[in-house]
Amino acid sequence: MRALKIAIVVMTVLILGGTATLVVLIAKRLSPAPPLAAQIDLQEAPGSHIVGMTAAGDRLILHLQGGGPDRVVIYDLRGLRRLGRIVLTP
């Protein structure tokens, strides 16, 4: 009889632990992903502002005006670095 009582207690603990684990896993999967906190330092002249922006794969393409001639700057979003700069002349 004593062995039966011990088995019931052990199985109860296992069932409660398994249920708690399932609840935690389901809650984690249903919660939204945290926002990305990456920042890119544009290193552009004062007075520059973004006129247009396009994302293409892991590239960010910005059209900038002010602070000099109009230009297009391409950034790598994975490495957060500038890949190229195209100056637009009239």
C-alpha positions in Angstrom: 0.0 0.0 0.0 2.9 2.4 0.8 4.4 1.8 -2.6 1.1 2.7 -4.3 0.9 6.0 -2.4 4.5 6.9 -3.4 3.7 6.0 -7.0 0.6 8.3 -7.0 2.6 11.2 -5.5 5.4 10.8 -8.1 3.0 10.6 -11.0 1.1 13.6 -9.8 4.3 15.7 -9.6 5.2 14.5 -13.2 1.8 15.4 -14.6 1.8 18.9 -12.9 5.4 19.5 -14.1 4.6 18.5 -17.7 1.4 20.6 -17.7 3.4 23.7 -16.5 6.0 23.1 -19.1 3.4 22.9 -21.9 1.8 26.1 -20.7 5.1 28.0 -20.7 6.1 26.7 -24.1 2.7 27.7 -25.6 2.8 31.1 -24.0 6.3 31.7 -25.5 5.2 30.7 -29.0 2.1 32.9 -28.9 3.9 36.0 -27.6 5.1 38.5 -30.3 8.8 38.7 -31.1 10.7 41.6 -29.6 11.4 44.5 -32.0 14.8 44.8 -33.5 16.9 47.5 -31.8 19.5 47.9 -34.5 20.6 51.4 -35.4 22.6 52.6 -38.4 24.8 55.7 -38.1 24.3 57.3 -41.5 27.4 59.5 -41.2 25.9 62.2 -43.4 26.3 65.9 -43.4 24.0 68.0 -41.2 20.8 69.0 -43.0 20.5 65.7 -44.8 17.1 64.1 -44.8 15.7 60.8 -46.2 13.5 61.3 -49.3 12.9 57.7 -50.1 13.7 54.3 -48.7 13.5 50.8 -50.1 14.4 47.4 -48.6 15.7 44.7 -51.0 16.5 41.5 -49.3 19.1 42.3 -46.7 19.9 45.7 -48.2 18.5 49.1 -47.3 18.6 51.7 -50.1 18.2 55.4 -49.0 17.6 58.4 -51.2 19.1 61.4 -49.4 18.8 65.2 -50.0 20.3 68.2 -48.3 23.7 68.6 -46.8 25.3 68.3 -50.3 24.3 66.8 -53.6 21.4 64.3 -53.8 22.6 60.8 -53.3 21.7 57.2 -52.9 23.3 55.2 -50.1 23.1 51.4 -49.8 23.4 49.6 -46.4 23.8 46.0 -45.5 21.3 45.2 -42.8 23.0 42.1 -41.5 26.4 43.8 -40.9 24.9 47.3 -40.4 27.5 48.8 -42.6 27.5 51.1 -45.7 28.1 49.2 -49.0 28.1 52.1 -51.4 27.2 55.7 -52.2 26.0 57.1 -55.5 26.0 60.8 -56.0 23.3 62.1 -58.2 24.4 65.0 -60.4 22.0 67.1 -62.5 
